[in-house]
Amino acid sequence: PMQTHADAAPRTARREAFEAAETAEAAAVDAERENAPTAGLARQAANTANLEALRVKTYAMGCLAVALEAEDVASALVRDGVMGEIMTPLRSFLVDNEPAEGVSVVEAAAKQGTDGGESGGTVTQDARTAAHYDALLNTDDAEDVGTAGAALADFSVKRGAGDAWLLPGRLLAARLRALAATGEYIECFGQALQGGAVDVGMALVTGKYWNPESNANANKGWPPETARRRVLTGNPGNGHQNPNDSEKCVCAPQLPESLAAVCALLAHAKFAVTFVDRGGVAALLRVPRGPLSVDESYRCLFAVSQTPSAMERLLAPGRDTADTGPNVAKRCVNFVLAALDGGHEAARRHAALFLALSFPFPAVVDAFDAAGGLRPLLNLLRHAAQLSS
């Protein structure tokens, strides 16, 4: 039953919502073509129906992404071709630079709010909801959290469901989470490759959304702020923006979901080798460090080390460039030693596992000795022995 509802229920909800939206859109087009007196009201109804259909689609994809984390559900759905539904929109947005899903719908609602005054200002008010939401996310003090939460709840009650401004980003996050849940399945890996998994993975690890030229400029990519908090706009330096003034309209990919998706795909040797050849490891080492990236960064590096052919290409002596050879070996070792000295348990575990699988390669051993890596490793073992006793 779980498998049936995980797939059928979201698709049924989406189909019914989009059928209603198509009916409203057709009525609006007819009214506008005939220049009917009710054309304005028909267009407003169509925009509202499209926005509600987008909301249903977003929540349905979120439910599906959560359900795919259950192995029995994922095993059934990957055989039914769910990977194509996940990958196609991701490639369109992240690789082909097409508008993200839902942006046109939200922009239409924003224009309606501009032309229709207060009665149509749904998206404008959503921007204020997002400002309350941002204040709640980025508050550490318990008293301030309570105040920010109360303000968000009070404003949400006054203006109703205020998530239109956030829907495109939430839909993108749900697709990335679904990719992270299914990316390691061999049954759908071929479909993922056909859907552009390598290009999508490179776009995610290099932060292409934030800088279209990030592949060519090693100093750009993911902004440092994205490792510390969830940045909901295309301009992390200026906080939230009204979608009337932002073409990206809250579609920014977030580091946890992005790195988790890449890590799942790295379970496949073909992807890992291609990832190395295209400079993926060097891009991974450039990802800013912070609470939102520390765990998944080391998981990705450990995933690369699980494919010996990828490590051989990464550390080949004759390929001493910024992305391969002894240079990148030194950077990898420094990266994992920082985790061994840190306080994040999962990061320490994946860093130690990376070293365990990488020591057969002389370049890693040389870099480890040069960095004095034995001391933090012994400290970690000593601490583990003390805990066990």
N, C-alpha and C positions, 0 to 999 in steps of 0.2 A: 504493500500500500504506500509506503514512503516513496518508493521509486515512481509510482504512478502520479502522486500528488506533486512531487518535486518538479515534474516536467509539465504535466497536464494543467494543473491549476494556474501557474503563471501564464502559460500560453493562452488559456481560455480567457483570463482576465484581460490580457493585452488585446486579444482579438475583439472582444466585446467593446472595450474602450475605444479602439481605433475605428471600429465600424461606426460607433456613435459620432466620433470626430469627423469621419469622412462624410457622413450624412449632413452634419452641420456645415461643413465646408462647402459641400455641393449646394446647399440652400443659400449660403452667403454669396457664392459665385453667381447663381441664378438671379438673386436679388440685385446684385451690383450690375449685372449685364442688362437687366430690365430697368435699371435706375429707379427701383422701387423706393417708396418713402421709408420702408423698414430696412433698407440696405445696411445702414449703420448698426442697427441692433442685431441684424443677422451676422455681420462681421464680428461684432463683439462676442456673440454666442459661439461662433466658430472658433475664435481665438481661445475662449475659455475651455471649449471642448478639447481642442488640441493640447492645451496645457494640462488638463486633467488626464488625457491619454498618455502624455509624457510622464506624468507622476505615477500612473499605474505601471507603465513600462519600467520605470526606474525601480520601484519597489518590488516588482516581479523579478527583475534581474537580481536584485539584492537577495531575495528569498532563494533563488536558484543557486547563487554563488555560495550561500551558507549550506544548502542541501548537498552541493557537490563535494563538500568537505567530508561527507560520509562515504566511505569506500564503496559500499554496495550501490549507492545512488550514482556515484561517479562512474563506476564500472559499466552500469547499464546505459548511461547517457552518452558516454564517449563512443560507444558502438553505434549510437543513433545519430552521430554527426554533430554533436553540440559544439565541437571545436570551431566549426565554420561560423556558427552564430557568434562565437566569442571573438574570433580573430578579425573578421572582415571589417567591423567598425573601428577596431583598434588600429589596423593598418591605415585605413582612410584618414584618420585623425593624426596619428603620430608620425606616419611615414609620408603620406601623400599630401599632408598639410590641408586637408579639407576641413570644413567646419565640423565641430563635434556634434554628436547626436543631441538634438533638442535645442541647439542654439537658435535656429531660425524661429522655433516656437516661442522661446522666451523673448527674443527680440521683437516678435510681433506683438506679444503682450506688453512689452515695454513701450512700443510705439503707441499702442492703444491707450496706455496710461498717460502718455504725453499729450495725445490728441483729445482724450476723453475726460481729462480732469481727475478729480479725486475718486470718482466712481470706478475708473479704470486703472488706478495706480497700483495694481497688484505687485508688479515686479519692483517698482520703486520702494514700496513698503517692505518687500523682501530684502532689499539692501540694508534697511534699518534692522530687520530681524537678524541678518548675518552679522551686523556690527555687534549686537548683543551677544550673539553666539561666539564671536571671536573674543570678546571680553571674558566670557566664561571659560573658553579653552585656555587662555593665556594668563589666568590668575592662579597664584599658588596659595595665597593666604586663605584660610578656611572661612573667615568672616567675609572676605571679598567674594569668594566663590558663592556663598549663600546670597549675597546681595546681587551679584551678576545673574545668578540663576533665577532669582525672584523677578528681576527686571525682564529677563527673557520670557518667563512664563506669563507675566502680566501683559507684555506687549503681544505675545502670541494669542492670548485669549481675546484681546481687544480686536485684533485684525484677522483672526482665523488662521488656517494653516499657511504658514509663511515660508514655504520651502521652494518656491518656483525659481528663485535666483540661484539656488544650490543644486537643482536637479541635474543639469548636464555633468557637473563634477561628480555627483553621487553615482550617476549611471556609469561613468568612466571607471570609478573606483570599484564598482560591482563587477564590471567586466575583467578588470585586472585581478580581482580576487578569484573570479571563476577560472581565469587562466592559471593562477598559482595553484588552484586545487586540481586541475586536470593536466597541466603541462608535462608532468612526468610520466603520463600513461603512454606506453609504446603503441597502443592501439590507435591513438589519434595523432601521433607525432608526424606522420606523413601529411596528414591534413593540415597540421599546424605549419609545416614547412611551406606547403602550397599557399597558405594564407599569409606568408611573409613573417614567420616567427623570428628569423634572424634579423631582419630589418627592424621589427618591432622591439626586439630585445636590445639591439644597439641604440635605438632611439631612447629607450628607457634608461639605460645605464649612462648614456652621455648627457642626458637632460636636454634633448633636442627641443622640447617644448619651450624651454626657457631661453634657448639660444640656438636658432636654426643652423648656425655655423660651428656648433660645439665640437663636431668631429674634426674640424680643421684647426680649432683654437683650443689648446690644452688648458688655457687659463679660464675658460668659460664653461658653462654647463649648469649643473644644479646650484642655485644660490645657497650660501651657508645657512640662511634662515630656514630653508626647507628641512634641515636636519634637526632643528630645534622645535619647530611647531608646524602644524598644517597650514600652509599658505593657500588661501582660497581664491586668489586672483592671479592674473598674469603679471602683476607689479608688486612683488613682495616688499618693496621698500616703502610703499605708500598705504599699506593696509587694504581694506575692502574698497571696491569701486562699484559704482552703479553700472549695471549692464548697459544702460543707455550710452555710456562713455567707454565701454570696453568690448572689443570684438571677441575677446577670448571668453568672456561671460562665465567665469568660475569653472573652467574646465581643466584646471591645473592638475596633472597627475601628482600623486603624493609618493614620497620615498618608500614607506613601508610596503605598500601594494606593488610598486614598480619593481623593487628588488626581490620581493617574494616571487613575482612572476618570472623574472630572469632566473632565479635560483631553481625553480621547477624545470625550466627548459634545459638547464645545465646538466640535468640527469642523463641527457642523451649525448653520447660521445660525438656524434656528427655536429651537433649544435656547439658543444664545448670547443671542438677544434676550430670551427669557423669563428666562434667568439674570440678565441685567442688570436687567430690570423688577422682579424679586423680591429685589433687593439682594444678588445673588451676589458681585459684585465687592467691595462693601464688606465682606462676610463673608470673602472671600478675603484682603483686606488685614489682617484681624484674626487670621488663622491665625498661631500663634506661629512664630518663625523659629528654625531649628536645622538640624543635619545631615540630619534626615529630611524636612524640608519645603522646603529652600532651592531645590532644582532644580525640583520639580513646581509650586511656587507661581508661579515666573516663567514656566514653560511655560503654565500656565493663563491668566495675564495676557496673554501673547503670543497665545494662541489666541483670546481675546476680540478683540484688536486686528485679527485677520484677518477679522473680519466687520464691514464698514463700518457697516451698519445698527445693529449693537449698539453701536458706538462713538458713533454719532450720538445714540442714546437715552441713553447713559451721560453724554455731555458736553453735552447740550442746554442752552442758556443759560437757558431758562425753567424748568428743573427743578433749581434750586439747593437740594438737600437734602443730608442726610448721605450718601446713597447715590448721588447723581447730581450733574451740573453742575460748576462750578469747584472746589467743595470736594473732590470725589472725584478730580478731575484733579490737584490739588495732592498728594493722598495717593498717587496712582499714580506721579507723577513722583518723589516722595521715596522711594518703594518701589524703583523701578528704579535711582535714583542710588545707593542703598545697595549694590545689586548691582554696579554699575560700579566702586565703590571696594573691593569685596570680592575674595576670592581664589578664588571658585568659577567655573570656566571656563564651565560650561554655564549658570549663572545670568547671568553677564555677557553671554553670547551672546543669550539670550532677552530680557534687559533691553534690549540694543541694538536688537534686532529690533522690540520693542514701540515704542521711540521712533521708529524709522524709519517704522512704519506709522501712528503717532499724530501726527506733526508737522503733517499737513494740518489738524488741528483747533486753532483758535486758543487754546482753553482749555489745551491741553497746552503749547503754545509759551510762553504767558504764565507758566504754572507753572514751566516749565523755566528761563526767564530769571530769575524771582524766586528760584529755588533755586540760581542760579549753576551750572547744569548743564553749561555749556560746558567748564569746567575738567576734570572727571573724564572727559568724553567725549574731549577732546584728549589727556589722559594715556593713555587706553586706545589711541588711534590711534598715539601716539608709541611706546608699548610694543610694539604690533604691528609698527610699522616697524622697530624695533630688532631684533626677533626675525627678521624677514624678511631683514634685511641680514646 
